[in-house]
Amino acid sequence: MLDTIAATNALDHLRDAIYANRGRIALVSSFGTDSAVLLDMIARIDPGLPVIFLDTGRLFPDTIAYRNALIARLRLSDVRTIRPDPAHLARFDRDATLFARDPDLCCTLRKTMPLDTALNGFDAWISGRKRNQSITRATIEAIETGPDGRSIINPLHDWTAADIEAYFTSRRLPRHPLQADGFASIGCHTCTSRIQPGENPRAGRWTGTTKTECGIFLARPGIAA
C-alpha cells in the first residue's frame, strides 16, 4: 500500500531534519502504543540513527518485550537504553514510593536527568508528540526549541488517530501488547492506567493528579545537591 499524504510529509520532514543535523540528532522513543510509526520511518531512512530509550526501572515487562521485538523487526542498530542514576534512587527513592509522594521528582530522577545526560553531544532530537494527544499538546509545532536549547523535531505533530491507524495497517506494524487491554498511552506501571471510551489518549497517565507531562519537555527544576 502506498504511503498517505500525511506519511509522505512526515517522512520528508524527518529526512530533512536528519540530514540537516547529520551525526547530531537522535530519536527519543518510549516504545509505546504509537512509537512503531516513527521507528519504522527511521528504519526506512537510516536504521543506524541513535534511538534513546528511557528504562525508568518501572516499565511494564510488555514494553521491554515490545522494544526488543521492534528492534529485531526493523533492524535498528543503535538503540541506547538509558537508566536513572542508582545513587539518586538510593538517596531519594529508597523505598520505591516516590511516585506516590512526589511524582514530579520521580520523573526528574527516572526520566529527565538520564535523558539530559544521554543527549550530550546532540543538537536536536525527534519526538512522537501529537496535537491530538491532550489539551497541553494541542499547539505543538513541527519544530520547537526545547528547555535546554536543543531543537525538538515533531514529525507527527498534526497526525490524527486515523493517520496512525493507516500507517500501522499500511506497514503491517505490530501493536504494543497492552493497547488491546485499554492502555492508550503507556509509561511506568505505577502511573499508567486504562482509559475510558471517549477520553484523550493520555488520560490514563498520572490519573487523579494534576500532572500531565513527565517533564522532559518542560523547564528543568533540578534537585538539591
BADREN-646652 format. One record per residue: residue in three letters; x, y, z of N, C-alpha, C in turn. Coordinates in steps of 0.05 Angstrom, whole numbers, padded with zeros to 5 digits, always signed. Example, Ala and Ser with C-alpha at 12.3 -4.5 7.8 and 13.67 -1.06 7.14 Angstrom:
% residues 2
ala+00264-00114+00156+00246-00090+00156+00264-00066+00156/ser+00257-00045+00142+00273-00021+00143+00258+00001+00157/
***
This chain:
% residues 225
met+00017-00024+00000+00000+00000+00000+00018+00025+00000/leu+00010+00045-00016+00026+00069-00017+00023+00086+00008/asp+00043+00102+00014+00041+00120+00037+00019+00140+00033/thr+00006+00149+00054-00013+00170+00053+00002+00197+00050/ile-00013+00218+00045-00001+00245+00044+00012+00252+00071/ala-00001+00245+00093+00010+00251+00119+00036+00236+00123/ala+00037+00211+00115+00062+00195+00118+00084+00206+00101/thr+00078+00214+00076+00098+00225+00058+00109+00251+00069/asn+00092+00268+00079+00101+00293+00091+00118+00289+00115/ala+00110+00270+00132+00126+00265+00156+00153+00253+00149/leu+00154+00235+00130+00179+00223+00121+00198+00244+00110/asp+00187+00262+00094+00203+00284+00082+00214+00302+00104/his+00197+00309+00123+00205+00326+00146+00227+00313+00162/leu+00223+00287+00168+00242+00272+00184+00268+00270+00169/arg+00267+00263+00143+00292+00260+00127+00307+00287+00126/asp+00293+00309+00122+00307+00335+00121+00320+00341+00148/ala+00307+00335+00170+00318+00341+00197+00342+00324+00202/ile+00341+00298+00194+00364+00280+00199+00388+00289+00182/tyr+00384+00296+00157+00406+00304+00140+00417+00331+00148/ala+00400+00349+00158+00409+00376+00167+00425+00374+00192/asn+00420+00353+00208+00434+00350+00234+00450+00324+00235/arg+00461+00317+00212+00475+00291+00210+00495+00288+00232/gly+00492+00266+00247+00511+00259+00269+00505+00274+00295/arg+00485+00291+00295+00479+00308+00319+00449+00306+00326/ile+00435+00285+00317+00407+00283+00323+00400+00254+00330/ala+00381+00251+00349+00373+00224+00358+00342+00224+00360/leu+00331+00200+00359+00303+00196+00364+00300+00188+00394/val+00282+00200+00409+00276+00192+00436+00250+00177+00434/ser+00250+00152+00441+00226+00135+00438+00219+00121+00464/ser+00193+00120+00470+00183+00105+00493+00176+00076+00486/phe+00177+00070+00460+00167+00044+00450+00139+00039+00461/gly+00122+00059+00459+00095+00058+00468+00076+00051+00446/thr+00050+00059+00449+00030+00050+00431+00033+00060+00402/asp+00043+00084+00399+00046+00095+00372+00075+00095+00362/ser+00093+00087+00379+00122+00090+00373+00131+00076+00348/ala+00118+00055+00341+00128+00040+00317+00127+00056+00292/val+00110+00077+00291+00108+00093+00267+00135+00108+00262/leu+00144+00123+00281+00170+00137+00277+00193+00118+00275/leu+00193+00096+00291+00214+00077+00289+00216+00064+00262/asp+00193+00059+00250+00193+00048+00223+00203+00069+00202/met+00196+00094+00206+00206+00115+00188+00236+00118+00191/ile+00246+00116+00215+00275+00117+00219+00288+00094+00205/ala+00277+00070+00207+00288+00047+00194+00289+00050+00164/arg+00269+00064+00153+00268+00069+00124+00289+00089+00115/ile+00295+00108+00133+00314+00130+00126+00342+00123+00134/asp+00346+00115+00159+00373+00109+00169+00370+00091+00194/pro+00371+00065+00191+00368+00047+00214+00390+00049+00234/gly+00411+00063+00228+00433+00067+00246+00431+00093+00262/leu+00409+00108+00259+00406+00132+00274+00403+00125+00304/pro+00416+00140+00321+00413+00135+00350+00384+00137+00359/val+00375+00117+00374+00349+00117+00386+00353+00114+00416/ile+00343+00134+00431+00346+00134+00460+00321+00124+00473/phe+00324+00104+00490+00301+00091+00504+00306+00094+00534/leu+00287+00107+00548+00288+00111+00576+00276+00088+00591/asp+00293+00071+00603+00284+00050+00620+00284+00060+00649/thr+00261+00068+00659+00258+00081+00685+00261+00061+00708/gly+00261+00035+00702+00260+00015+00723+00232+00009+00733/arg+00213+00023+00721+00185+00019+00729+00167+00013+00705/leu+00179+00004+00683+00163-00001+00659+00149-00028+00660/phe+00128-00030+00645+00115-00056+00642+00134-00075+00628/pro+00135-00100+00636+00151-00120+00621+00143-00122+00592/asp+00117-00116+00586+00107-00117+00558+00121-00096+00541/thr+00128-00073+00553+00142-00052+00538+00170-00061+00531/ile+00184-00073+00550+00211-00083+00544+00210-00104+00522/ala+00190-00122+00523+00188-00143+00502+00181-00130+00475/tyr+00164-00110+00475+00157-00096+00451+00181-00082+00439/arg+00197-00069+00456+00222-00056+00447+00239-00077+00433/asn+00244-00099+00446+00262-00120+00434+00251-00130+00407/ala+00225-00133+00406+00213-00143+00381+00215-00123+00358/leu+00211-00098+00364+00213-00077+00344+00242-00073+00334/ile+00261-00075+00353+00289-00072+00345+00296-00094+00325/ala+00288-00118+00331+00294-00141+00313+00279-00138+00286/arg+00254-00131+00287+00237-00129+00263+00247-00107+00245/leu+00254-00084+00256+00262-00061+00240+00292-00059+00235/arg+00307-00077+00248+00336-00078+00245+00349-00051+00253/leu+00340-00041+00275+00351-00017+00286+00378-00024+00299/ser+00399-00009+00292+00426-00018+00301+00438-00001+00323/asp+00424+00020+00332+00436+00037+00352+00415+00046+00372/val+00402+00028+00385+00382+00034+00406+00397+00035+00433/arg+00396+00058+00446+00411+00062+00471+00392+00062+00494/thr+00393+00042+00510+00376+00040+00534+00390+00054+00557/ile+00377+00075+00568+00390+00090+00590+00372+00087+00615/arg+00386+00089+00638+00372+00085+00663+00379+00107+00683/pro+00363+00110+00704+00369+00130+00724+00394+00124+00740/asp+00406+00144+00752+00430+00141+00768+00423+00126+00794/pro+00435+00103+00799+00429+00088+00823+00433+00104+00849/ala+00453+00122+00849+00458+00138+00872+00435+00157+00878/his+00423+00168+00857+00400+00185+00860+00376+00170+00871/leu+00372+00146+00861+00349+00129+00870+00353+00121+00899/ala+00378+00114+00906+00383+00106+00934+00379+00129+00953/arg+00384+00153+00944+00381+00177+00962+00352+00186+00964/phe+00338+00187+00941+00312+00199+00941+00288+00180+00939/asp+00294+00155+00931+00272+00136+00927+00279+00108+00937/arg+00290+00108+00961+00300+00082+00972+00277+00062+00976/asp+00253+00071+00982+00231+00052+00987+00213+00049+00962/ala+00221+00061+00939+00207+00059+00914+00178+00069+00915/thr+00173+00089+00932+00146+00100+00933+00146+00130+00926/leu+00168+00140+00915+00170+00168+00908+00148+00176+00888/phe+00140+00157+00870+00120+00163+00850+00094+00173+00863/ala+00088+00163+00887+00063+00170+00901+00067+00195+00918/arg+00091+00199+00928+00096+00222+00946+00103+00248+00930/asp+00118+00245+00909+00127+00268+00893+00132+00259+00864/pro+00110+00256+00849+00113+00246+00821+00131+00263+00804/asp+00132+00289+00808+00149+00306+00792+00178+00299+00797/leu+00186+00296+00822+00214+00289+00828+00220+00261+00818/cys+00201+00243+00820+00205+00216+00810+00212+00217+00780/cys+00196+00232+00765+00202+00235+00736+00228+00249+00731/thr+00235+00268+00747+00261+00281+00744+00284+00261+00747/leu+00282+00244+00767+00304+00225+00772+00304+00203+00751/arg+00281+00194+00743+00279+00170+00727+00278+00176+00697/lys+00272+00201+00689+00270+00207+00661+00286+00231+00652/thr+00280+00254+00665+00292+00279+00655+00322+00280+00658/met+00332+00273+00681+00361+00274+00685+00376+00254+00668/pro+00367+00229+00667+00381+00210+00649+00380+00218+00620/leu+00357+00230+00611+00356+00239+00583+00375+00262+00578/asp+00376+00281+00596+00395+00303+00593+00423+00293+00589/thr+00431+00273+00605+00458+00262+00602+00461+00248+00575/ala+00441+00233+00567+00442+00218+00542+00444+00236+00517/leu+00432+00260+00520+00432+00279+00497+00457+00296+00495/asn+00476+00292+00513+00501+00306+00510+00514+00299+00483/gly+00521+00319+00468+00533+00315+00441+00513+00317+00419/phe+00487+00319+00425+00467+00322+00405+00456+00351+00405/asp+00450+00361+00381+00438+00387+00378+00408+00387+00375/ala+00397+00364+00368+00369+00361+00363+00359+00333+00369/trp+00333+00331+00375+00322+00304+00379+00294+00303+00369/ile+00285+00279+00363+00260+00274+00350+00240+00263+00370/ser+00216+00274+00369+00195+00266+00388+00170+00256+00372/gly+00155+00239+00385+00130+00229+00372+00105+00244+00382/arg+00108+00267+00395+00085+00281+00405+00065+00289+00383/lys+00040+00289+00390+00019+00296+00371-00002+00315+00384/arg-00013+00333+00369-00033+00352+00379-00057+00338+00390/asn-00065+00315+00380-00090+00302+00388-00087+00287+00414/gln-00064+00287+00426-00060+00271+00450-00072+00283+00475/ser-00071+00309+00477-00082+00323+00501-00084+00353+00496/ile-00098+00366+00514-00100+00395+00511-00073+00409+00513/thr-00056+00399+00531-00030+00411+00535-00011+00408+00510/arg-00019+00390+00492-00003+00386+00468-00016+00397+00443/ala-00038+00411+00446-00055+00419+00423-00042+00439+00405/thr-00021+00453+00414-00009+00474+00397+00020+00468+00390/ile+00029+00444+00393+00057+00438+00387+00062+00442+00357/glu+00086+00450+00350+00094+00455+00322+00112+00433+00312/ala+00118+00434+00286+00135+00414+00273+00163+00415+00284/ile+00173+00439+00290+00199+00443+00301+00197+00463+00324/glu+00208+00456+00348+00207+00473+00371+00234+00474+00384/thr+00238+00493+00401+00263+00495+00417+00256+00485+00445/gly+00271+00465+00453+00266+00453+00480+00277+00470+00502/pro+00272+00463+00527+00281+00478+00550+00311+00480+00553/asp+00325+00462+00540+00354+00462+00541+00367+00475+00517/gly+00350+00486+00499+00361+00500+00475+00363+00482+00451/arg+00360+00456+00454+00361+00438+00431+00335+00440+00415/ser+00337+00434+00389+00314+00433+00373+00299+00406+00377/ile+00273+00407+00379+00256+00383+00381+00240+00381+00355/ile+00244+00359+00342+00230+00354+00316+00206+00337+00322/asn+00182+00346+00313+00157+00332+00318+00144+00325+00291/pro+00154+00305+00277+00144+00298+00250+00114+00291+00249/leu+00103+00282+00272+00075+00273+00272+00057+00293+00287/his+00066+00318+00289+00052+00337+00306+00022+00341+00298/asp+00016+00339+00272-00011+00344+00262-00025+00318+00254/trp-00015+00295+00262-00028+00270+00255-00052+00265+00272/thr-00072+00252+00259-00096+00243+00273-00094+00213+00280/ala-00113+00204+00296-00113+00176+00302-00117+00159+00277/ala-00132+00170+00258-00135+00156+00232-00109+00153+00217/asp-00093+00174+00218-00067+00173+00204-00049+00152+00217/ile-00049+00150+00243-00034+00130+00257-00043+00102+00249/glu-00069+00098+00249-00081+00072+00242-00074+00064+00214/ala-00075+00084+00195-00069+00078+00167-00040+00070+00164/tyr-00022+00083+00179+00006+00076+00176+00011+00048+00187/phe+00000+00042+00210+00004+00015+00222-00006-00006+00202/thr-00029-00001+00190-00041-00020+00171-00024-00023+00146/ser-00016+00000+00135-00001+00000+00110+00026-00014+00114/arg+00039-00010+00136+00066-00021+00141+00065-00047+00156/arg+00041-00056+00163+00037-00081+00178+00054-00083+00203/leu+00052-00062+00218+00068-00060+00243+00053-00073+00266/pro+00068-00086+00284+00055-00097+00308+00047-00076+00328/arg+00026-00081+00343+00017-00063+00363+00030-00069+00390/his+00032-00049+00407+00040-00054+00435+00020-00074+00448/pro+00030-00095+00461+00011-00115+00471-00009-00105+00492/leu-00004-00082+00505-00023-00072+00524-00045-00055+00512/gln-00042-00048+00487-00062-00030+00475-00089-00043+00473/ala-00090-00068+00467-00115-00082+00465-00129-00085+00492/asp-00114-00080+00514-00125-00082+00541-00134-00055+00552/gly-00135-00035+00534-00146-00009+00543-00126+00012+00550/phe-00100+00006+00546-00079+00026+00551-00073+00041+00525/ala-00077+00068+00526-00073+00084+00502-00046+00098+00502/ser-00036+00105+00525-00011+00118+00528+00003+00105+00551/ile+00027+00094+00546+00039+00076+00566+00066+00086+00576/gly+00068+00090+00602+00092+00098+00615+00100+00078+00636/cys+00106+00087+00660+00112+00070+00682+00087+00056+00692/his+00089+00031+00701+00066+00016+00710+00054+00029+00735/thr+00070+00044+00750+00060+00057+00774+00041+00080+00768/cys+00044+00092+00745+00030+00117+00738+00014+00115+00712/thr+00007+00091+00704-00007+00088+00678-00032+00071+00684/ser-00055+00079+00673-00079+00064+00676-00094+00063+00649/arg-00114+00046+00648-00131+00045+00624-00148+00070+00622/ile-00156+00076+00597-00173+00099+00593-00202+00090+00588/gln-00220+00108+00591-00248+00102+00585-00255+00111+00556/pro-00275+00100+00544-00283+00108+00517-00288+00138+00515/gly-00276+00151+00495-00280+00179+00491-00259+00197+00505/glu-00243+00185+00523-00222+00201+00536-00199+00205+00517/asn-00183+00226+00521-00160+00231+00505-00139+00209+00511/pro-00120+00204+00492-00102+00182+00495-00084+00184+00520/arg-00080+00207+00531-00062+00210+00554-00078+00212+00581/ala-00103+00207+00580-00120+00209+00604-00112+00188+00625/gly-00099+00167+00617-00090+00147+00636-00063+00151+00649/arg-00051+00174+00644-00025+00180+00656-00029+00197+00681/trp-00018+00188+00703-00020+00203+00729-00049+00209+00737/thr-00066+00189+00733-00094+00192+00740-00098+00201+00769/gly-00117+00220+00772-00122+00230+00799-00104+00252+00808/thr-00086+00262+00791-00069+00284+00797-00072+00305+00776/thr-00059+00328+00780-00059+00350+00760-00036+00347+00741/lys-00019+00327+00745+00005+00323+00728-00003+00314+00700/thr+00008+00326+00679+00002+00318+00652+00026+00310+00635/glu+00050+00318+00645+00075+00312+00630+00096+00302+00649/cys+00114+00285+00638+00135+00274+00655+00156+00295+00662/gly+00159+00315+00644+00178+00336+00649+00200+00340+00628/ile+00203+00321+00610+00226+00323+00591+00221+00346+00571/phe+00197+00356+00569+00191+00378+00551+00188+00405+00567/leu+00193+00404+00593+00189+00427+00610+00215+00437+00621/ala+00215+00462+00632+00238+00473+00645+00249+00455+00667/arg+00275+00453+00669+00287+00434+00688+00288+00446+00716/pro+00275+00433+00736+00276+00443+00763+00302+00435+00777/gly+00314+00412+00769+00338+00403+00783+00332+00392+00810/ile+00352+00382+00824+00349+00372+00851+00371+00383+00868/ala+00367+00382+00894+00387+00393+00913+00411+00375+00913/ala+00434+00388+00914+00459+00372+00914+00463+00357+00941/
***
